[in-house]
Amino acid sequence: MNHPDIADRLAKSMELAGIASIPKLARKSGIDQNYLYRLAKGEIGNPRRSTLKC
């Protein structure tokens, strides 16, 4: 299932923060890069329900 609203919000937030790429966001946030790529593609609809393995 595709969730473009999450992807759009992430893209806008990155733009406002001046973060140009997912790898940079991963380094700054400490969030797994693969997880962020899935969010950016709209593959994850509710990030609160996804479990992060840090």
Stockholm file with secondary structure:
# STOCKHOLM 1.0

chainA/1-54         MNHPDIADRLAKSMELAGIASIPKLARKSGIDQNYLYRLAKGEIGNPRRSTLKC
#=GR chainA/1-54 SS CCCHHHHHHHHHHHHHHTCCCHHHHHHHHCCCHHHHHHHHHTCCSCTTTSCCCC
#=GC SS_cons        CCCHHHHHHHHHHHHHHTCCCHHHHHHHHCCCHHHHHHHHHTCCSCTTTSCCCC
//
